């Protein structure tokens, strides 16, 4: 995997960490998934039978191409990056129920 920072930036970053002179929190330039993650069914957060966080699958979609449908299989975030608010907005990573995924696939063919 290529370095997230250019060599001069890396040197500056390491120098600041060693001297303890860091004036602002440093964040990597992107939030990229790490290679090697395995796919698995994740737990579903529920409160009184209602799933928490994330968008519902039954919301209408606007498609640019009527022949292509993109179906999200999960919602939320796996990481806890200090600079990112995605995890706060969407919650922990959780899979959509299989029944909802099948229903969304059926709707896309109509």
C-alpha positions in Angstrom: 0.0 0.0 0.0 1.5 3.4 -1.0 2.2 5.9 1.9 -0.6 8.2 2.8 1.7 11.2 2.9 4.5 12.3 0.6 8.0 11.7 1.8 8.6 15.4 2.8 5.3 15.5 4.7 6.1 12.2 6.4 9.4 13.6 7.6 7.7 16.7 9.0 5.1 14.6 10.7 7.6 12.3 12.3 9.7 15.3 13.4 6.7 17.0 15.0 5.8 13.7 16.8 9.3 13.3 18.2 9.6 16.9 19.4 6.1 17.0 20.8 5.4 20.2 18.9 2.2 19.4 17.1 -0.1 22.5 16.9 -3.1 20.8 15.4 -4.4 17.2 15.4 -3.1 15.3 12.3 -5.3 13.2 10.3 -4.6 10.9 7.3 -5.8 12.4 4.0 -8.3 9.7 3.4 -10.4 7.1 5.2 -9.6 4.0 3.1 -10.5 0.5 3.9 -7.6 -1.8 4.8 -6.9 -4.7 2.5 -7.7 -8.2 3.9 -11.0 -7.5 5.6 -13.3 -10.5 5.3 -17.0 -10.2 4.6 -19.4 -11.4 7.3 -22.9 -10.8 8.5 -22.7 -8.2 11.2 -25.0 -7.8 14.1 -28.0 -5.6 13.9 -28.6 -2.9 16.5 -32.2 -2.8 17.5 -34.3 -0.8 20.0 -37.7 -2.4 20.6 -37.5 -4.3 17.3 -36.5 -1.2 15.3 -33.0 -1.1 13.7 -30.9 1.9 14.8 -28.9 4.2 12.5 -28.4 4.4 8.8 -30.9 4.9 5.9 -33.7 2.5 5.3 -33.5 0.3 2.3 -37.1 1.0 1.2 -36.5 4.7 0.4 -37.0 5.7 -3.2 -33.8 5.8 -5.3 -33.0 8.1 -8.2 -31.1 6.1 -10.9 -29.1 7.6 -13.7 -29.2 4.3 -15.6 -32.4 2.2 -15.3 -30.4 -1.0 -15.9 -28.2 -0.6 -12.9 -29.2 -0.9 -9.2 -26.8 -0.5 -6.3 -28.0 -2.2 -3.2 -26.2 -1.4 0.1 -25.7 -4.5 2.2 -24.7 -2.6 5.4 -24.7 0.8 7.0 -22.4 2.5 9.5 -18.7 2.6 9.9 -16.1 0.0 11.0 -13.3 2.5 12.0 -13.2 5.1 14.7 -11.1 7.8 13.0 -10.8 10.8 15.4 -11.3 13.4 12.6 -14.4 11.8 11.0 -18.0 12.2 11.9 -19.4 9.4 9.8 -19.3 7.0 12.7 -21.2 9.5 14.9 -23.8 10.0 12.2 -24.3 6.4 11.0 -23.3 4.4 14.1 -21.4 1.1 14.2 -21.2 -1.1 11.1 -24.4 -3.3 10.9 -25.8 -5.4 8.1 -29.3 -4.9 6.7 -31.6 -7.9 7.4 -31.6 -10.4 4.5 -35.4 -10.1 4.1 -35.0 -6.3 3.3 -32.1 -7.0 0.9 -34.2 -9.5 -1.0 -37.2 -7.2 -1.1 -35.1 -4.3 -2.4 -33.7 -6.6 -5.2 -37.3 -7.6 -6.1 -38.3 -3.9 -6.3 -35.4 -3.1 -8.6 -36.8 -5.5 -11.2 -40.2 -3.9 -11.3 
